[in-house]
Amino acid sequence: MSYDLTFLNKAAEQSWEEAAEAAEQEETSGDRPGDGMWSAVLASAREVLIG
């Protein structure tokens, strides 16, 4: 079994749906965080999920 996780950068005034739409637009525009940012996100996610 495997899971896909989606990390959203949600602003306080955004709904979850709006944040998901903004993430989709970022994905198609190619405007994504750099490798350093993803490494930090991955390390934090592992810490939370694996313990």
mmJSON file of the N, C-alpha and C atoms, coordinates in Angstrom:
{"data_MODEL":{"atom_site":{
"group_PDB":["ATOM","ATOM","ATOM","ATOM","ATOM","ATOM","ATOM","ATOM","ATOM","ATOM","ATOM","ATOM","ATOM","ATOM","ATOM","ATOM","ATOM","ATOM","ATOM","ATOM","ATOM","ATOM","ATOM","ATOM","ATOM","ATOM","ATOM","ATOM","ATOM","ATOM","ATOM","ATOM","ATOM","ATOM","ATOM","ATOM","ATOM","ATOM","ATOM","ATOM","ATOM","ATOM","ATOM","ATOM","ATOM","ATOM","ATOM","ATOM","ATOM","ATOM","ATOM","ATOM","ATOM","ATOM","ATOM","ATOM","ATOM","ATOM","ATOM","ATOM","ATOM","ATOM","ATOM","ATOM","ATOM","ATOM","ATOM","ATOM","ATOM","ATOM","ATOM","ATOM","ATOM","ATOM","ATOM","ATOM","ATOM","ATOM","ATOM","ATOM","ATOM","ATOM","ATOM","ATOM","ATOM","ATOM","ATOM","ATOM","ATOM","ATOM","ATOM","ATOM","ATOM","ATOM","ATOM","ATOM","ATOM","ATOM","ATOM","ATOM","ATOM","ATOM","ATOM","ATOM","ATOM","ATOM","ATOM","ATOM","ATOM","ATOM","ATOM","ATOM","ATOM","ATOM","ATOM","ATOM","ATOM","ATOM","ATOM","ATOM","ATOM","ATOM","ATOM","ATOM","ATOM","ATOM","ATOM","ATOM","ATOM","ATOM","ATOM","ATOM","ATOM","ATOM","ATOM","ATOM","ATOM","ATOM","ATOM","ATOM","ATOM","ATOM","ATOM","ATOM","ATOM","ATOM","ATOM","ATOM","ATOM","ATOM","ATOM","ATOM","ATOM"],
"id":[1,2,3,4,5,6,7,8,9,10,11,12,13,14,15,16,17,18,19,20,21,22,23,24,25,26,27,28,29,30,31,32,33,34,35,36,37,38,39,40,41,42,43,44,45,46,47,48,49,50,51,52,53,54,55,56,57,58,59,60,61,62,63,64,65,66,67,68,69,70,71,72,73,74,75,76,77,78,79,80,81,82,83,84,85,86,87,88,89,90,91,92,93,94,95,96,97,98,99,100,101,102,103,104,105,106,107,108,109,110,111,112,113,114,115,116,117,118,119,120,121,122,123,124,125,126,127,128,129,130,131,132,133,134,135,136,137,138,139,140,141,142,143,144,145,146,147,148,149,150,151,152,153],
"type_symbol":["N","C","C","N","C","C","N","C","C","N","C","C","N","C","C","N","C","C","N","C","C","N","C","C","N","C","C","N","C","C","N","C","C","N","C","C","N","C","C","N","C","C","N","C","C","N","C","C","N","C","C","N","C","C","N","C","C","N","C","C","N","C","C","N","C","C","N","C","C","N","C","C","N","C","C","N","C","C","N","C","C","N","C","C","N","C","C","N","C","C","N","C","C","N","C","C","N","C","C","N","C","C","N","C","C","N","C","C","N","C","C","N","C","C","N","C","C","N","C","C","N","C","C","N","C","C","N","C","C","N","C","C","N","C","C","N","C","C","N","C","C","N","C","C","N","C","C","N","C","C","N","C","C"],
"label_atom_id":["N","CA","C","N","CA","C","N","CA","C","N","CA","C","N","CA","C","N","CA","C","N","CA","C","N","CA","C","N","CA","C","N","CA","C","N","CA","C","N","CA","C","N","CA","C","N","CA","C","N","CA","C","N","CA","C","N","CA","C","N","CA","C","N","CA","C","N","CA","C","N","CA","C","N","CA","C","N","CA","C","N","CA","C","N","CA","C","N","CA","C","N","CA","C","N","CA","C","N","CA","C","N","CA","C","N","CA","C","N","CA","C","N","CA","C","N","CA","C","N","CA","C","N","CA","C","N","CA","C","N","CA","C","N","CA","C","N","CA","C","N","CA","C","N","CA","C","N","CA","C","N","CA","C","N","CA","C","N","CA","C","N","CA","C","N","CA","C","N","CA","C","N","CA","C","N","CA","C"],
"label_alt_id":[null,null,null,null,null,null,null,null,null,null,null,null,null,null,null,null,null,null,null,null,null,null,null,null,null,null,null,null,null,null,null,null,null,null,null,null,null,null,null,null,null,null,null,null,null,null,null,null,null,null,null,null,null,null,null,null,null,null,null,null,null,null,null,null,null,null,null,null,null,null,null,null,null,null,null,null,null,null,null,null,null,null,null,null,null,null,null,null,null,null,null,null,null,null,null,null,null,null,null,null,null,null,null,null,null,null,null,null,null,null,null,null,null,null,null,null,null,null,null,null,null,null,null,null,null,null,null,null,null,null,null,null,null,null,null,null,null,null,null,null,null,null,null,null,null,null,null,null,null,null,null,null,null],
"label_comp_id":["MET","MET","MET","SER","SER","SER","TYR","TYR","TYR","ASP","ASP","ASP","LEU","LEU","LEU","THR","THR","THR","PHE","PHE","PHE","LEU","LEU","LEU","ASN","ASN","ASN","LYS","LYS","LYS","ALA","ALA","ALA","ALA","ALA","ALA","GLU","GLU","GLU","GLN","GLN","GLN","SER","SER","SER","TRP","TRP","TRP","GLU","GLU","GLU","GLU","GLU","GLU","ALA","ALA","ALA","ALA","ALA","ALA","GLU","GLU","GLU","ALA","ALA","ALA","ALA","ALA","ALA","GLU","GLU","GLU","GLN","GLN","GLN","GLU","GLU","GLU","GLU","GLU","GLU","THR","THR","THR","SER","SER","SER","GLY","GLY","GLY","ASP","ASP","ASP","ARG","ARG","ARG","PRO","PRO","PRO","GLY","GLY","GLY","ASP","ASP","ASP","GLY","GLY","GLY","MET","MET","MET","TRP","TRP","TRP","SER","SER","SER","ALA","ALA","ALA","VAL","VAL","VAL","LEU","LEU","LEU","ALA","ALA","ALA","SER","SER","SER","ALA","ALA","ALA","ARG","ARG","ARG","GLU","GLU","GLU","VAL","VAL","VAL","LEU","LEU","LEU","ILE","ILE","ILE","GLY","GLY","GLY"],
"label_asym_id":["A","A","A","A","A","A","A","A","A","A","A","A","A","A","A","A","A","A","A","A","A","A","A","A","A","A","A","A","A","A","A","A","A","A","A","A","A","A","A","A","A","A","A","A","A","A","A","A","A","A","A","A","A","A","A","A","A","A","A","A","A","A","A","A","A","A","A","A","A","A","A","A","A","A","A","A","A","A","A","A","A","A","A","A","A","A","A","A","A","A","A","A","A","A","A","A","A","A","A","A","A","A","A","A","A","A","A","A","A","A","A","A","A","A","A","A","A","A","A","A","A","A","A","A","A","A","A","A","A","A","A","A","A","A","A","A","A","A","A","A","A","A","A","A","A","A","A","A","A","A","A","A","A"],
"label_entity_id":["1","1","1","1","1","1","1","1","1","1","1","1","1","1","1","1","1","1","1","1","1","1","1","1","1","1","1","1","1","1","1","1","1","1","1","1","1","1","1","1","1","1","1","1","1","1","1","1","1","1","1","1","1","1","1","1","1","1","1","1","1","1","1","1","1","1","1","1","1","1","1","1","1","1","1","1","1","1","1","1","1","1","1","1","1","1","1","1","1","1","1","1","1","1","1","1","1","1","1","1","1","1","1","1","1","1","1","1","1","1","1","1","1","1","1","1","1","1","1","1","1","1","1","1","1","1","1","1","1","1","1","1","1","1","1","1","1","1","1","1","1","1","1","1","1","1","1","1","1","1","1","1","1"],
"label_seq_id":[1,1,1,2,2,2,3,3,3,4,4,4,5,5,5,6,6,6,7,7,7,8,8,8,9,9,9,10,10,10,11,11,11,12,12,12,13,13,13,14,14,14,15,15,15,16,16,16,17,17,17,18,18,18,19,19,19,20,20,20,21,21,21,22,22,22,23,23,23,24,24,24,25,25,25,26,26,26,27,27,27,28,28,28,29,29,29,30,30,30,31,31,31,32,32,32,33,33,33,34,34,34,35,35,35,36,36,36,37,37,37,38,38,38,39,39,39,40,40,40,41,41,41,42,42,42,43,43,43,44,44,44,45,45,45,46,46,46,47,47,47,48,48,48,49,49,49,50,50,50,51,51,51],
"pdbx_PDB_ins_code":[null,null,null,null,null,null,null,null,null,null,null,null,null,null,null,null,null,null,null,null,null,null,null,null,null,null,null,null,null,null,null,null,null,null,null,null,null,null,null,null,null,null,null,null,null,null,null,null,null,null,null,null,null,null,null,null,null,null,null,null,null,null,null,null,null,null,null,null,null,null,null,null,null,null,null,null,null,null,null,null,null,null,null,null,null,null,null,null,null,null,null,null,null,null,null,null,null,null,null,null,null,null,null,null,null,null,null,null,null,null,null,null,null,null,null,null,null,null,null,null,null,null,null,null,null,null,null,null,null,null,null,null,null,null,null,null,null,null,null,null,null,null,null,null,null,null,null,null,null,null,null,null,null],
"Cartn_x":[0.849,0.0,0.902,0.485,1.231,0.236,0.741,-0.085,0.628,-0.124,0.413,0.047,1.023,0.78,0.894,-0.003,0.049,0.224,1.303,1.567,1.095,0.229,-0.317,0.179,0.517,0.876,-0.389,-1.138,-2.442,-2.317,-2.724,-2.769,-3.99,-3.933,-5.018,-6.377,-6.376,-7.653,-8.11,-7.315,-7.664,-8.445,-9.353,-9.99,-9.04,-9.282,-8.437,-8.568,-9.769,-9.999,-9.18,-9.159,-8.369,-6.872,-6.423,-5.008,-4.65,-5.551,-5.309,-5.26,-6.15,-6.146,-4.854,-4.394,-3.148,-1.966,-1.964,-0.888,-0.898,-2.086,-2.2,-1.634,-1.944,-1.44,0.077,0.632,2.088,2.722,2.081,2.625,2.688,1.651,1.626,2.504,2.756,3.583,5.072,5.416,6.824,7.448,6.661,7.152,7.07,8.126,8.129,9.279,9.152,10.268,11.51,12.67,13.924,14.185,15.242,15.591,15.852,16.458,16.737,15.468,14.458,13.177,12.522,12.545,11.936,12.667,13.972,14.737,14.298,14.073,13.615,12.205,11.328,9.963,9.987,10.772,10.87,11.387,12.415,12.969,11.931,11.197,10.165,9.019,8.611,7.528,7.936,9.162,9.637,9.625,10.033,10.065,8.667,7.679,6.303,5.713,5.909,5.26,5.929,7.247,7.969,8.226,8.427,8.596,9.968],
"Cartn_y":[-1.16,0.0,1.232,2.248,3.505,4.663,5.807,7.006,8.132,9.016,10.242,11.384,12.195,13.362,14.614,15.534,16.816,17.894,18.665,19.748,21.048,21.751,23.004,24.162,25.247,26.481,27.32,27.195,27.841,29.132,30.228,31.511,31.541,32.367,32.428,32.732,33.578,33.964,33.013,31.989,31.029,29.849,29.334,28.062,26.952,25.739,24.613,24.393,24.608,24.446,25.467,26.713,27.75,27.436,26.922,26.559,25.42,24.451,23.337,23.836,24.755,25.321,26.095,26.855,27.615,26.666,25.553,24.567,23.945,23.685,23.141,24.118,25.39,26.412,26.512,26.426,26.444,25.269,24.104,22.891,23.028,23.584,23.706,24.849,25.852,26.987,26.698,25.643,25.319,26.128,26.951,27.781,26.975,26.211,25.327,25.665,25.227,25.424,24.677,25.171,24.547,23.254,22.566,21.286,21.409,22.506,22.704,22.745,23.42,23.506,22.139,21.373,20.046,19.112,19.248,18.425,18.707,19.978,20.353,19.825,19.925,19.416,17.905,17.214,15.76,15.333,16.0,15.66,15.866,16.964,17.235,16.235,15.897,14.925,13.557,13.156,11.869,11.854,12.956,13.049,12.867,13.489,13.4,12.02,11.503,10.256,9.007,9.03,7.843,7.914,9.111,9.286,9.389],
"Cartn_z":[0.0,0.0,0.0,-0.714,-0.724,-0.741,-0.373,-0.325,-1.055,-1.639,-2.22,-1.281,-0.947,-0.103,-0.949,-0.727,-1.407,-0.349,-0.469,0.464,-0.168,0.543,0.037,0.88,0.222,0.899,0.96,2.059,2.187,2.985,2.374,3.074,3.99,5.014,6.003,5.365,4.34,3.724,2.619,2.307,1.255,1.812,1.0,1.333,0.886,1.357,0.931,-0.572,-1.094,-2.536,-3.337,-2.868,-3.542,-3.481,-2.345,-2.207,-3.158,-3.309,-4.228,-5.674,-6.03,-7.384,-7.647,-6.659,-6.806,-6.987,-6.263,-6.391,-7.783,-8.315,-9.674,-10.697,-10.526,-11.449,-11.367,-10.151,-9.986,-10.712,-10.592,-11.212,-12.728,-13.325,-14.784,-15.282,-14.432,-14.853,-14.711,-13.981,-13.765,-12.643,-11.966,-10.858,-9.568,-9.3,-8.136,-7.198,-5.947,-5.017,-5.495,-5.111,-5.498,-4.745,-5.151,-4.537,-3.039,-2.617,-1.198,-0.367,-0.891,-0.186,-0.1,-1.206,-1.194,-0.245,-0.136,0.804,2.237,2.551,3.892,4.16,3.168,3.317,3.519,2.72,2.821,4.193,4.677,5.991,7.094,7.034,8.043,7.955,6.738,6.56,7.088,6.821,7.342,8.859,9.458,10.914,11.5,10.872,11.355,11.089,9.881,9.485,10.052,10.139,10.598,12.102,12.598,14.036,14.509],
"occupancy":[1.0,1.0,1.0,1.0,1.0,1.0,1.0,1.0,1.0,1.0,1.0,1.0,1.0,1.0,1.0,1.0,1.0,1.0,1.0,1.0,1.0,1.0,1.0,1.0,1.0,1.0,1.0,1.0,1.0,1.0,1.0,1.0,1.0,1.0,1.0,1.0,1.0,1.0,1.0,1.0,1.0,1.0,1.0,1.0,1.0,1.0,1.0,1.0,1.0,1.0,1.0,1.0,1.0,1.0,1.0,1.0,1.0,1.0,1.0,1.0,1.0,1.0,1.0,1.0,1.0,1.0,1.0,1.0,1.0,1.0,1.0,1.0,1.0,1.0,1.0,1.0,1.0,1.0,1.0,1.0,1.0,1.0,1.0,1.0,1.0,1.0,1.0,1.0,1.0,1.0,1.0,1.0,1.0,1.0,1.0,1.0,1.0,1.0,1.0,1.0,1.0,1.0,1.0,1.0,1.0,1.0,1.0,1.0,1.0,1.0,1.0,1.0,1.0,1.0,1.0,1.0,1.0,1.0,1.0,1.0,1.0,1.0,1.0,1.0,1.0,1.0,1.0,1.0,1.0,1.0,1.0,1.0,1.0,1.0,1.0,1.0,1.0,1.0,1.0,1.0,1.0,1.0,1.0,1.0,1.0,1.0,1.0,1.0,1.0,1.0,1.0,1.0,1.0],
"B_iso_or_equiv":[0.0,0.0,0.0,0.0,0.0,0.0,0.0,0.0,0.0,0.0,0.0,0.0,0.0,0.0,0.0,0.0,0.0,0.0,0.0,0.0,0.0,0.0,0.0,0.0,0.0,0.0,0.0,0.0,0.0,0.0,0.0,0.0,0.0,0.0,0.0,0.0,0.0,0.0,0.0,0.0,0.0,0.0,0.0,0.0,0.0,0.0,0.0,0.0,0.0,0.0,0.0,0.0,0.0,0.0,0.0,0.0,0.0,0.0,0.0,0.0,0.0,0.0,0.0,0.0,0.0,0.0,0.0,0.0,0.0,0.0,0.0,0.0,0.0,0.0,0.0,0.0,0.0,0.0,0.0,0.0,0.0,0.0,0.0,0.0,0.0,0.0,0.0,0.0,0.0,0.0,0.0,0.0,0.0,0.0,0.0,0.0,0.0,0.0,0.0,0.0,0.0,0.0,0.0,0.0,0.0,0.0,0.0,0.0,0.0,0.0,0.0,0.0,0.0,0.0,0.0,0.0,0.0,0.0,0.0,0.0,0.0,0.0,0.0,0.0,0.0,0.0,0.0,0.0,0.0,0.0,0.0,0.0,0.0,0.0,0.0,0.0,0.0,0.0,0.0,0.0,0.0,0.0,0.0,0.0,0.0,0.0,0.0,0.0,0.0,0.0,0.0,0.0,0.0],
"pdbx_formal_charge":[null,null,null,null,null,null,null,null,null,null,null,null,null,null,null,null,null,null,null,null,null,null,null,null,null,null,null,null,null,null,null,null,null,null,null,null,null,null,null,null,null,null,null,null,null,null,null,null,null,null,null,null,null,null,null,null,null,null,null,null,null,null,null,null,null,null,null,null,null,null,null,null,null,null,null,null,null,null,null,null,null,null,null,null,null,null,null,null,null,null,null,null,null,null,null,null,null,null,null,null,null,null,null,null,null,null,null,null,null,null,null,null,null,null,null,null,null,null,null,null,null,null,null,null,null,null,null,null,null,null,null,null,null,null,null,null,null,null,null,null,null,null,null,null,null,null,null,null,null,null,null,null,null],
"auth_seq_id":[1,1,1,2,2,2,3,3,3,4,4,4,5,5,5,6,6,6,7,7,7,8,8,8,9,9,9,10,10,10,11,11,11,12,12,12,13,13,13,14,14,14,15,15,15,16,16,16,17,17,17,18,18,18,19,19,19,20,20,20,21,21,21,22,22,22,23,23,23,24,24,24,25,25,25,26,26,26,27,27,27,28,28,28,29,29,29,30,30,30,31,31,31,32,32,32,33,33,33,34,34,34,35,35,35,36,36,36,37,37,37,38,38,38,39,39,39,40,40,40,41,41,41,42,42,42,43,43,43,44,44,44,45,45,45,46,46,46,47,47,47,48,48,48,49,49,49,50,50,50,51,51,51],
"auth_comp_id":["MET","MET","MET","SER","SER","SER","TYR","TYR","TYR","ASP","ASP","ASP","LEU","LEU","LEU","THR","THR","THR","PHE","PHE","PHE","LEU","LEU","LEU","ASN","ASN","ASN","LYS","LYS","LYS","ALA","ALA","ALA","ALA","ALA","ALA","GLU","GLU","GLU","GLN","GLN","GLN","SER","SER","SER","TRP","TRP","TRP","GLU","GLU","GLU","GLU","GLU","GLU","ALA","ALA","ALA","ALA","ALA","ALA","GLU","GLU","GLU","ALA","ALA","ALA","ALA","ALA","ALA","GLU","GLU","GLU","GLN","GLN","GLN","GLU","GLU","GLU","GLU","GLU","GLU","THR","THR","THR","SER","SER","SER","GLY","GLY","GLY","ASP","ASP","ASP","ARG","ARG","ARG","PRO","PRO","PRO","GLY","GLY","GLY","ASP","ASP","ASP","GLY","GLY","GLY","MET","MET","MET","TRP","TRP","TRP","SER","SER","SER","ALA","ALA","ALA","VAL","VAL","VAL","LEU","LEU","LEU","ALA","ALA","ALA","SER","SER","SER","ALA","ALA","ALA","ARG","ARG","ARG","GLU","GLU","GLU","VAL","VAL","VAL","LEU","LEU","LEU","ILE","ILE","ILE","GLY","GLY","GLY"],
"auth_asym_id":["A","A","A","A","A","A","A","A","A","A","A","A","A","A","A","A","A","A","A","A","A","A","A","A","A","A","A","A","A","A","A","A","A","A","A","A","A","A","A","A","A","A","A","A","A","A","A","A","A","A","A","A","A","A","A","A","A","A","A","A","A","A","A","A","A","A","A","A","A","A","A","A","A","A","A","A","A","A","A","A","A","A","A","A","A","A","A","A","A","A","A","A","A","A","A","A","A","A","A","A","A","A","A","A","A","A","A","A","A","A","A","A","A","A","A","A","A","A","A","A","A","A","A","A","A","A","A","A","A","A","A","A","A","A","A","A","A","A","A","A","A","A","A","A","A","A","A","A","A","A","A","A","A"],
"auth_atom_id":["N","CA","C","N","CA","C","N","CA","C","N","CA","C","N","CA","C","N","CA","C","N","CA","C","N","CA","C","N","CA","C","N","CA","C","N","CA","C","N","CA","C","N","CA","C","N","CA","C","N","CA","C","N","CA","C","N","CA","C","N","CA","C","N","CA","C","N","CA","C","N","CA","C","N","CA","C","N","CA","C","N","CA","C","N","CA","C","N","CA","C","N","CA","C","N","CA","C","N","CA","C","N","CA","C","N","CA","C","N","CA","C","N","CA","C","N","CA","C","N","CA","C","N","CA","C","N","CA","C","N","CA","C","N","CA","C","N","CA","C","N","CA","C","N","CA","C","N","CA","C","N","CA","C","N","CA","C","N","CA","C","N","CA","C","N","CA","C","N","CA","C","N","CA","C","N","CA","C"],
"pdbx_PDB_model_num":[1,1,1,1,1,1,1,1,1,1,1,1,1,1,1,1,1,1,1,1,1,1,1,1,1,1,1,1,1,1,1,1,1,1,1,1,1,1,1,1,1,1,1,1,1,1,1,1,1,1,1,1,1,1,1,1,1,1,1,1,1,1,1,1,1,1,1,1,1,1,1,1,1,1,1,1,1,1,1,1,1,1,1,1,1,1,1,1,1,1,1,1,1,1,1,1,1,1,1,1,1,1,1,1,1,1,1,1,1,1,1,1,1,1,1,1,1,1,1,1,1,1,1,1,1,1,1,1,1,1,1,1,1,1,1,1,1,1,1,1,1,1,1,1,1,1,1,1,1,1,1,1,1]
}}}
